[in-house]
Amino acid sequence: MVDVAIIGCGVTGAAVAYHLAKKQVSVLILEAENDVSMGTTKANSAILHAGYDPEPGTAMARLNVRGSAMAKEICAALDVPYKQTGSFVVAFGSEQEKTLQRLYENGTANGVPGLELLSGDEARELEPNLSPEITAALHAPSAAIVSPWEFALAMAENAVENGSDLHLETRVTGLAPIEGGWKIETTKGDFEARFVVNAAGVDAGKVHALAAPENFVTKPCRGEYYLLDKFAGNTVGRVIFQCPTAAGKGVLVAPTVHGNLIVGPNAQDIPDSADTATTAMGLAQVAQSARKSVPGVDLSACIRNFAGIRANTDRPDFVIQWAALGMLDLAGMKSPGLSAAAAVGEEAVALLERAGLVLTEKPNPVTTRTRVRFKELTGEEKAEIIAREPSYGRVICRCETVTEGEIIAACHTAIPPRSIDGVKRRVGAGMGRCQGGFCGPRVMEILSRELGKSPLDIPQEGAASILLTGRTKQAKGDKTV
């Protein structure tokens, strides 16, 4: 029996594991998909919010500011792309300016540093491509952008390096109380744990229902996005929000840490939490709304559309509660869930300790991580690493200048990729203009070789997304038939 089992390894589950793994406790992580950060964590706006939006006194308000500050420190320690850009919330007219004033007061109460209200002209001095119709803006200099899947992956890798046990493709199918803890039934067998943490994202309600009567309802909400090519990446230097509504924070225009521009999302309630389709109508709504804030945004530069699912519930706040004795829910992690994740993990550990989990500091835990980004090296550094390991001299992804050496290194980390898109999330191969059209076959070849698997078993993304079904040619002697 392990001390703690975490169900789900998106950014929230990864954060819990990250904090727990520094203690002298046994940690089990159960993830249904073939990689970490496969749900909301990999498909969102990639924003670390400043913390002015949540109502004072809520869990969101308490954890957003703390979580964003912690994320900055964790990203620095674990070598995760992060940039503190600041953000604007823009207003069109006097009624929306009242909303900015309310957000300013919220933020002040929540402890957000450096907030200031700007006139439309002052905002355009800082962001010249803003609409001339904008009359005011709330400036939050502490807002930041991050690579969300790398943030989750780095925390999960660190947890594994510190002794946590990760099981991928292990879907939880049942929970039953046993003496001293819980029996966890999965598609890969049964496990036992003293405590269970439910961090299953959009499936958190289903996991809760395995152990306790329903007391919150998941209401999945789909948001659609444009990702623009890097030549459009400097359209704005900050995250540009519109005034929030009941549906969410609205369509934003923002740079990404990889140099692109992201535009979106809309908000559509859907019955199927796995429905990540993009629609012509939804993308048209995003385009129309984005052009209101930034009229010159060039959506013809789009290299990819995608959609993510918000883990909304019928509660206005995060759901952080004991579902039953020894089972902790971390549900409803809608925005600012990414921003708050590190603090949510910290709070979960504190709740477990108060419930009887003995936490003693682990001597000399792993606290740092580094990885080579070849294109960011100086000429001298490139020559040095190629001399040491020639595979760094073979460029596999031309769009992003990702080398074979980087892919090989990713294949030998604590959580190696199992798919072509898993490589993309780790090193960026396939993130550029051609979206993997050139490098995809070479990535598959390297994965097959390094993991010792047949190319027939290498998926594009999820375990079912197999690309190859068999050979069309077979070598026989000197002939090919």
C-alpha positions in Angstrom: 0.0 0.0 0.0 1.4 3.4 -1.0 0.9 6.5 1.0 -0.8 8.6 -1.7 -2.3 7.8 -5.1 -2.9 10.7 -7.5 -5.5 10.1 -10.2 -4.6 12.3 -13.2 -1.4 13.8 -14.3 -2.3 17.2 -15.8 -0.8 20.2 -14.3 -2.7 19.9 -11.0 -1.8 16.2 -10.5 1.8 16.9 -11.5 2.0 19.8 -9.0 0.7 17.6 -6.1 3.3 14.9 -7.1 6.0 17.5 -7.3 5.5 18.7 -3.8 4.9 15.3 -2.3 7.9 13.7 -3.9 10.2 15.9 -1.8 8.8 14.2 1.3 9.5 10.7 2.6 6.3 9.2 1.4 5.4 6.8 -1.4 3.6 8.4 -4.3 1.7 6.6 -7.1 0.5 8.6 -10.2 -2.2 7.0 -12.4 -2.8 8.6 -15.8 -5.4 7.3 -18.3 -3.6 8.6 -21.4 -0.2 7.6 -22.9 1.5 10.8 -21.7 1.1 13.5 -19.0 -0.6 16.8 -19.7 -2.9 15.3 -22.3 -6.2 17.1 -21.3 -6.9 20.8 -20.6 -3.2 21.3 -19.7 -2.0 20.9 -23.3 -4.8 23.0 -24.9 -5.3 26.3 -23.2 -4.2 29.9 -23.4 -0.9 29.3 -21.7 -1.4 32.3 -19.4 -0.3 32.7 -15.8 -2.9 35.2 -14.7 -2.0 38.0 -12.4 -5.0 37.3 -10.1 -7.4 40.3 -10.4 -10.3 38.3 -11.8 -11.3 36.0 -8.9 -13.6 37.3 -6.2 -11.8 38.0 -3.0 -12.2 35.3 -0.4 -12.5 32.5 -2.9 -10.0 29.6 -3.3 -9.3 31.0 -6.8 -8.3 34.3 -5.3 -6.2 32.7 -2.6 -4.3 30.4 -4.9 -3.9 32.4 -8.1 -1.4 35.0 -6.9 0.5 32.5 -4.9 0.5 29.9 -7.7 1.7 32.3 -10.3 4.6 33.4 -8.1 5.5 29.8 -7.4 5.3 28.9 -11.1 7.9 31.6 -11.9 10.3 29.9 -9.4 9.5 26.4 -10.5 10.0 27.3 -14.2 13.4 28.8 -13.4 14.5 25.7 -11.4 13.2 23.1 -13.9 14.2 25.0 -17.2 10.6 25.6 -18.4 10.0 28.3 -21.0 8.5 31.3 -19.1 8.2 35.0 -19.8 6.7 37.8 -17.7 5.0 39.9 -20.3 2.2 41.6 -18.3 -1.4 41.8 -19.5 -4.0 44.3 -20.4 -7.7 44.1 -19.9 -9.2 46.6 -22.4 -12.5 48.5 -22.2 -14.7 50.0 -24.9 -16.6 52.8 -23.3 -17.7 53.9 -19.8 -19.7 50.8 -18.9 -16.7 48.5 -19.4 -14.4 51.0 -17.6 -16.6 50.3 -14.5 -15.6 46.6 -14.9 -11.9 47.6 -15.0 -12.4 49.5 -11.8 -14.0 46.4 -10.2 -11.1 44.2 -11.4 -8.6 46.7 -10.1 -10.3 46.6 -6.6 -10.4 42.8 -6.8 -6.8 42.6 -7.6 -5.8 45.0 -4.9 -7.7 42.9 -2.4 -6.1 39.7 -3.7 -2.6 41.2 -3.4 -1.8 41.5 -7.1 1.3 43.7 -7.4 1.7 46.7 -9.7 -1.8 47.1 -11.0 -2.6 50.3 -12.8 -5.4 51.8 -14.8 -4.4 53.4 -18.1 -6.2 55.6 -20.6 -6.7 54.3 -24.1 -3.9 56.5 -25.4 -1.6 55.3 -22.6 -2.3 51.7 -23.5 -1.7 52.3 -27.2 1.7 53.9 -26.4 2.7 50.5 -25.0 0.8 48.4 -27.5 0.4 50.3 -30.8 -1.7 47.7 -32.5 -4.6 48.1 -30.1 -7.9 49.3 -31.5 -8.4 53.1 -31.5 -11.8 52.5 -30.0 -10.3 51.2 -26.7 -10.9 53.8 -24.0 -9.0 52.3 -21.1 -7.0 49.3 -19.9 -6.1 47.6 -16.7 -2.4 46.8 -16.7 -1.2 43.8 -14.7 2.6 43.7 -15.1 2.9 40.4 -13.1 1.0 38.3 -15.7 3.1 35.9 -17.6 3.1 33.3 -20.4 4.4 29.7 -20.1 4.6 26.5 -22.0 1.9 24.7 -20.0 2.6 21.1 -21.1 6.3 21.6 -20.4 5.4 23.0 -16.9 3.4 19.9 -16.1 5.9 17.6 -17.6 8.8 19.1 -15.7 7.0 18.8 -12.4 6.0 15.2 -13.2 9.5 14.3 -14.3 10.9 15.8 -11.1 8.4 13.8 -9.0 9.5 10.6 -10.8 13.2 11.4 -10.3 12.4 11.8 -6.6 10.8 8.4 -6.4 7.2 8.7 -7.5 5.8 5.8 -9.5 4.0 6.9 -12.7 1.7 4.5 -14.6 0.5 5.7 -18.0 -2.4 4.2 -19.9 -3.9 3.2 -16.6 -7.5 4.3 -16.3 -9.2 4.2 -12.9 -12.4 2.1 -13.1 -13.3 1.7 -9.4 -12.7 2.9 -5.9 -13.5 0.9 -2.8 -12.7 1.7 0.9 -10.5 -0.9 2.6 -8.9 -1.0 6.0 -6.5 1.8 6.2 -7.2 3.3 2.8 -8.5 2.6 -0.6 -8.5 -0.1 -3.3 -8.1 1.5 -6.7 -9.3 -0.7 -9.6 -7.7 0.2 -13.0 -7.4 -1.2 -16.5 -3.9 -2.3 -15.5 -4.7 -4.0 -12.3 -5.5 -3.0 -8.7 -3.6 -0.7 -6.4 -3.9 0.2 -2.7 -3.3 3.6 -1.1 -3.8 5.3 2.2 -4.9 8.5 0.5 -6.3 9.2 -2.9 -6.1 12.6 -4.7 -8.6 13.1 -7.5 -7.0 15.4 -10.0 -8.7 13.9 -13.1 -9.6 17.2 -14.8 -12.8 17.0 -16.9 -13.3 13.5 -15.5 -13.0 14.5 -11.9 -16.7 14.2 -11.4 -16.7 10.7 -12.7 -13.9 9.7 -10.3 -15.6 11.4 -7.4 -18.8 9.3 -8.2 -16.8 6.1 -7.8 -16.3 6.8 -4.2 -19.0 9.2 -3.0 -22.4 10.6 -3.9 -22.3 13.3 -6.5 -22.2 16.8 -5.0 -20.8 18.8 -8.0 -21.6 18.5 -11.7 -19.0 18.9 -14.4 -20.0 21.1 -17.3 -17.3 20.8 -20.0 -16.8 24.0 -22.0 -14.9 24.0 -25.3 -12.7 26.8 -26.4 -11.3 27.1 -30.0 -8.0 28.8 -30.9 -5.8 30.1 -33.8 -2.1 29.6 -33.5 -0.3 32.0 -35.8 3.1 31.7 -37.4 6.1 33.4 -35.8 6.2 36.3 -38.2 3.0 37.4 -36.5 4.4 36.9 -33.0 5.2 40.5 -32.4 1.7 41.8 -33.1 1.4 42.4 -29.3 4.0 42.1 -26.6 1.5 41.5 -23.8 -1.6 39.4 -23.2 -4.6 41.4 -24.4 -7.9 40.4 -22.7 -11.3 41.9 -23.2 -13.6 42.6 -20.3 -14.7 39.2 -18.7 -18.3 38.0 -18.9 -20.2 35.2 -17.3 -18.8 32.9 -20.0 -15.2 33.5 -19.1 -12.3 35.9 -19.7 -13.2 36.2 -23.4 -11.1 36.1 -26.5 -7.5 37.1 -26.0 -4.6 37.9 -28.3 -1.2 37.0 -26.8 2.4 36.1 -27.6 3.6 32.6 -26.8 6.9 31.6 -25.2 7.8 29.9 -28.5 7.5 33.1 -30.5 4.0 32.6 -32.0 0.8 34.4 -31.5 -2.3 32.7 -29.9 -5.8 34.0 -30.5 -8.9 32.6 -28.7 -10.9 31.1 -27.1 -14.6 31.2 -27.5 -16.8 29.3 -25.0 -19.3 26.6 -25.9 -20.8 24.2 -23.4 -20.7 20.7 -24.8 -22.1 17.3 -23.6 -18.9 15.3 -24.4 -15.8 16.2 -22.5 -13.6 14.6 -25.2 -15.0 16.7 -28.0 -12.1 18.8 -29.1 -13.3 19.5 -32.6 -12.9 23.0 -34.1 -15.8 24.5 -36.0 -16.2 27.1 -38.7 -18.7 29.0 -36.6 -16.6 28.9 -33.5 -13.5 30.1 -35.2 -15.4 32.9 -36.9 -16.6 34.1 -33.5 -13.0 34.1 -32.3 -11.8 36.0 -35.3 -14.5 38.6 -35.0 -13.9 39.2 -31.3 -10.1 39.3 -31.6 -10.2 41.9 -34.3 -12.2 44.1 -32.0 -9.2 44.4 -29.7 -6.4 44.1 -32.3 -7.8 45.0 -35.7 -4.7 44.2 -37.6 -4.3 40.6 -36.3 -3.4 38.5 -39.4 -5.3 35.3 -39.1 -4.1 34.3 -42.5 -0.9 33.5 -40.7 -2.6 30.6 -38.9 -0.6 27.4 -38.9 -2.9 25.4 -36.6 -6.4 25.5 -35.1 -7.1 23.6 -32.0 -9.6 23.3 -29.1 -9.3 22.6 -25.4 -11.9 21.7 -22.8 -12.4 23.8 -19.6 -13.2 21.7 -16.5 -16.2 23.9 -15.5 -18.5 22.7 -12.8 -21.8 24.0 -11.3 -19.7 25.8 -8.6 -18.2 29.2 -9.2 -15.0 28.3 -7.4 -12.4 25.5 -7.4 -13.7 22.2 -5.8 -11.1 21.4 -3.1 -12.8 19.0 -0.6 -12.7 15.7 1.1 -15.0 13.5 -1.0 -14.8 10.8 1.6 -12.4 9.7 4.4 -9.0 9.7 2.8 -10.1 10.9 -0.7 -9.4 14.5 -1.7 -11.1 16.1 -4.7 -9.2 18.7 -6.7 -11.8 19.5 -9.3 -13.3 22.3 -11.3 -9.8 23.6 -12.1 -11.0 26.0 -14.8 -9.1 29.3 -15.3 -7.1 30.3 -13.4 -6.3 26.6 -12.9 -3.0 26.7 -14.7 -1.9 29.8 -12.8 -3.0 28.3 -9.4 -1.7 24.8 -10.0 1.5 25.0 -8.0 -0.3 26.5 -5.0 -3.2 24.0 -5.3 -0.6 21.2 -5.1 0.9 22.9 -2.0 -2.5 23.2 -0.4 -3.3 19.5 -1.2 -0.2 18.4 0.6 -1.1 20.6 3.6 -4.6 19.0 3.7 -3.1 15.5 3.5 -0.8 16.3 6.4 -3.7 17.6 8.5 -5.5 14.4 7.8 -2.7 12.3 9.3 -0.1 11.9 6.5 3.3 12.2 8.2 5.6 14.4 6.1 9.3 14.4 6.7 11.7 16.2 4.3 13.6 13.9 2.0 17.3 14.3 2.2 18.9 15.8 -1.0 15.9 15.6 -3.3 16.4 16.5 -7.0 15.4 20.2 -7.3 16.7 21.2 -10.8 16.4 20.2 -14.4 18.1 21.4 -17.6 17.7 20.5 -21.3 19.5 21.5 -24.4 17.8 23.8 -26.9 20.2 23.7 -29.7 18.9 26.7 -31.6 19.4 28.9 -28.5 23.1 28.0 -28.2 26.0 30.2 -29.3 28.0 29.1 -32.3 30.8 28.0 -29.9 28.4 26.1 -27.8 26.9 24.3 -30.8 30.4 23.3 -32.0 31.3 22.0 -28.6 28.1 19.8 -28.2 28.4 18.4 -31.7 32.0 17.5 -31.1 30.9 15.6 -28.0 27.7 14.1 -29.5 27.5 14.3 -33.3 23.7 13.7 -33.3 23.2 17.3 -32.2 24.6 18.2 -35.6 21.7 16.6 -37.5 18.7 18.8 -37.8 15.4 16.8 -37.9 12.9 19.6 -37.6 13.9 22.4 -40.0 11.1 24.8 -39.0 12.2 24.8 -35.3 15.8 23.8 -35.7 15.4 20.7 -33.5 18.2 18.2 -33.7 18.4 14.4 -33.4 20.4 14.8 -30.2 17.6 16.7 -28.5 15.1 14.0 -29.5 17.4 11.2 -28.3 17.8 13.0 -25.0 14.1 13.3 -24.6 13.7 9.5 -25.2 15.9 8.9 -22.2 14.3 11.2 -19.6 12.3 10.1 -16.6 9.1 10.2 -18.6 10.1 9.4 -22.3 7.7 10.3 -25.1 5.5 7.5 -26.5 4.2 9.3 -29.5 5.3 11.8 -32.3 3.3 14.6 -30.5 5.0 13.6 -27.3 8.3 14.5 -28.9 6.7 17.8 -30.1 5.7 18.7 -26.5 9.2 18.0 -25.2 11.5 19.5 -27.8 9.3 21.3 -30.3 9.8 19.1 -33.4 6.6 19.6 -35.4 5.6 22.9 -33.9 6.6 25.1 -36.8 5.0 26.2 -40.1 4.8 22.7 -41.6 3.4 21.2 -38.4 5.5 18.0 -38.7 5.0 17.4 -42.4 8.7 17.2 -43.0 10.1 15.9 -39.7 7.3 13.5 -38.6 8.6 10.4 -40.4 12.1 11.0 -39.0 10.8 11.5 -35.5 9.0 8.2 -35.8 12.2 6.5 -36.9 14.1 7.9 -34.0 11.4 7.0 -31.5 11.2 3.5 -32.9 15.0 3.0 -32.5 15.5 4.6 -29.1 12.4 3.0 -27.5 13.0 -0.4 -29.1 9.5 -0.4 -30.6 8.2 -1.2 -34.1 7.2 1.8 -36.1 3.8 0.2 -36.4 3.4 0.8 -32.6 4.3 4.5 -32.7 1.2 6.7 -32.6 0.8 10.3 -33.6 -0.8 11.3 -30.3 -3.0 9.1 -28.2 -2.4 5.3 -28.1 -5.1 4.7 -30.7 -3.8 7.2 -33.3 -1.6 4.7 -35.1 -0.2 6.0 -38.4 1.2 2.8 -40.0 -0.7 -0.5 -40.4 1.9 -2.7 -42.1 4.6 -2.9 -44.7 4.0 -2.4 -48.4 7.4 -3.7 -49.4 9.5 -6.5 -48.0 13.2 -7.0 -48.7 14.0 -10.5 -49.8 17.6 -11.2 -50.7 18.7 -8.6 -53.3 15.1 -8.0 -54.5 12.3 -6.0 -53.1 8.8 -7.5 -53.5 
